[in-house]
Structure formats: structure tokens, C-alpha cells
Amino acid sequence: MARVGKAGTEGKAARTTAQIEADIERTRKQLAVNLDELAMRVHPSTVAAQTKAKMLASVEQKAGRAYVAANGAVEQLKGHFTDANGRPRQERIVPAALVGVGVLLLIASARSRRKQG
């Protein structure tokens, strides 16, 4: 078998043709694997699945944050209308209920005027 060497490569043994051919074949196989991997990454179904997963994760994260914020608001509101023992505070509930009833009456009155007019 012929030995192939580079000019000026001192201290390195020259490689045989078989070694070079084996290196080329190894490189071809690795290139084929890389190309297959790239094809999978850019395939429309893969891209769609990744996009869907990212969007779902984003929605879940935002829903979680909204839940925590709403839960905090409910606890704050609950704390406003109950005492330290969890009993209702009449002095705060009654005025709030009256305001709520008043707002509902105003809305109902405005609707009935629109229907009449």
C-alpha cells in the first residue's frame, strides 16, 4: 500500500491510503447523521410542535401568574371584610352591600330607559 504524506510534517507518520479512506468514510457518515438531524429540526411538524409547546408553556406561565395575583386579591379583600378570627365585619360588609345594590339599581334603571326611549 502506498503511503501518503504531507510535505513539511516532521515527526508525524505518513498515513496510508486505507487510513485516509477510512477517515473520509467516517466523515461522510457523521455528515449524514448531522444532515438527518438538521432535516428533523427544520421539518414543519417539528417546528410546529416546538412552537406549540412554547406557546402552551407561555400560556400556562401567564395563567399561573394570573391565578397567584387573583388569589392574592381575594385574600386581601377577604382580610378587608373579616376580622383576625375570620368573622365577618358588619361595619364594612353592610356599606359595601348597599353600594353594590345601588350600582345594580342604576344599571337596571339605565337599561329600562334605553328600552323605553
C-alpha positions in Angstrom: 0.0 0.0 0.0 1.2 3.5 -0.8 2.0 5.9 2.0 0.7 9.4 1.6 2.3 12.3 3.5 2.4 16.0 3.6 5.5 17.9 2.9 6.9 19.5 5.9 5.2 17.3 8.5 8.1 16.3 10.6 7.6 13.9 13.5 4.3 12.6 12.1 4.0 9.3 10.4 2.5 9.4 6.9 -1.0 7.9 6.7 -1.8 5.1 4.3 -4.5 5.3 1.6 -6.7 2.9 3.6 -6.5 5.2 6.7 -7.4 8.2 4.6 -10.3 6.4 3.0 -11.5 5.3 6.5 -11.3 8.9 7.7 -13.3 10.0 4.7 -16.0 7.3 5.2 -16.2 8.2 8.9 -16.6 11.9 8.0 -19.3 11.0 5.4 -21.3 9.0 8.0 -21.0 11.8 10.5 -22.1 14.3 7.9 -25.1 12.1 7.0 -26.1 12.0 10.7 -25.8 15.8 11.0 -27.9 16.3 7.9 -30.6 14.0 9.2 -30.6 15.9 12.5 -30.9 19.2 10.7 -33.7 17.9 8.5 -35.6 16.8 11.6 -35.1 20.2 13.3 -36.4 22.2 10.3 -39.2 19.8 9.4 -42.6 21.7 9.6 -44.1 19.2 12.0 -41.1 19.6 14.4 -41.2 23.3 14.1 -45.0 23.4 14.7 -44.6 21.0 17.7 -41.9 23.2 19.3 -43.9 26.4 18.7 -47.0 24.8 20.2 -45.0 23.6 23.2 -43.5 27.1 23.7 -46.9 28.8 23.4 -48.5 26.4 25.9 -45.7 26.9 28.3 -46.2 30.7 28.0 -49.9 30.5 28.5 -49.5 28.2 31.5 -47.0 30.6 33.0 -49.2 33.6 32.5 -52.3 31.7 33.8 -50.2 30.7 36.9 -49.3 34.4 37.5 -52.9 35.5 37.0 -54.0 32.8 39.5 -51.5 34.0 42.1 -52.5 37.6 41.5 -56.2 36.8 41.8 -55.7 34.7 44.8 -53.8 37.5 46.5 -56.5 40.0 45.6 -59.2 37.6 47.0 -57.2 37.2 50.2 -56.7 40.9 50.6 -60.4 41.5 50.0 -61.3 38.7 52.4 -59.0 40.3 55.0 -60.8 43.6 54.5 -64.2 42.1 55.3 -63.2 39.7 58.1 -61.5 40.2 61.4 -58.4 38.3 62.6 -60.7 35.4 63.8 -62.3 35.1 60.3 -65.7 36.5 61.5 -67.4 39.0 59.1 -67.0 42.7 59.9 -70.6 44.1 59.7 -69.4 47.7 59.7 -67.6 47.0 56.3 -70.0 44.5 54.7 -73.2 46.5 55.0 -71.9 49.7 53.3 -70.3 47.6 50.6 -73.5 45.6 50.0 -75.6 48.8 49.9 -73.2 50.4 47.3 -73.5 47.2 45.2 -77.2 47.2 45.3 -77.2 50.9 44.4 -75.0 50.2 41.4 -77.2 47.4 40.2 -80.3 49.6 40.5 -78.6 52.3 38.5 -77.7 49.8 35.7 -81.2 48.4 35.7 -82.7 51.9 35.5 -80.4 52.9 32.6 -81.4 49.7 30.7 -85.1 50.3 31.2 -84.7 53.9 30.0 -82.9 52.7 26.8 -85.6 50.2 26.1 -88.3 52.8 26.6 -86.6 55.5 24.6 
